[in-house]
């Protein structure tokens, strides 16, 4: 794991070794895999929750499970892209919670973190859920930015090669 924090690693370990959770490594998400994304969200959320003396265990667990939907989002059909994106935004937290409950024991706070991370679709009830929601949004924007800069730099290099 790229984060060398023992407390964080200890809480993450059962997830990072779980057969179903590992499947997220094969699902693309913004600029990386869903697996990498949820670990990044969990670590950053944990650091913030620690500073405010909040429930770090539920914060980490909820953040790790917030995108545990286990399907590849198909972006090929441009006509339906907007509708499909909206449906994914609305439905994937419910699917993530179903999968989470199927494979792990999830408490009320963790359930709320998973279901409400797509705020404003659902309103978070806990401070930990607000943190995960905002960290998730921050990282999503950053990951899309990285993706965009790759596209732009690839186009620039193709233009230079053609010249």
Residue, then its C-alpha position, 0 to 999 in steps of 0.5 A: x500500500x502506498x500509504x505508510x500509516x499503520x492505523x490506516x493500513x490495519x483498518x484497510x487490510x481486511x478489504x484490500x485482501x478481500x477477493x470481491x473488493x480486489x475486483x475493483x482494480x479492474x474497473x476504470x474510474x476517472x483517471x485510475x481504477x475504482x480500487x485506487x480511487x476508494x483507497x485515496x478517498x479513504x486515506x484523505x478522509x481518514x486524515x481529515x477525520x483524525x484532525x477533528x477527532x471523529x470516528x476514523x474506523x467508520x470513515x475509512x470503511x465507508x470511504x473504501x466501500x462508497x464505490x463498491x458497485x463492481x460493474x464497468x460503466x459503459x460510456x460508449x453510447x454517446x446519445x445516452x451518455x447523459x442519462x446513463x451518467x445520471x442513472x449511475x450517479x443515482x443508483x451506484x451508491x445503493x448497489x455499493x451498499x448492497x454489495x457492502x452488506x453482502x460481503x462485510x458487516x456495515x454499521x449505520x454510519x458506514x451505510x450513510x457514508x456509502x449512500x450519501x457520497x453522491x450529495x446532493x442526491x442524498x444528504x449526509x447525516x454524519x460529519x464523517x459522511x460529509x467528509x467522504x462526500x467532499x473528498x470524493x468530489x475533490x478527487x473526482x475533479x482532480x482525477x478528471x483533470x489528470x485525465x484531461x491533461x493526458x488527452x491534451x498532451x497526447x494530442x500535442x505530441x501527435x501534432x509535434x510528430x506530424x510537423 
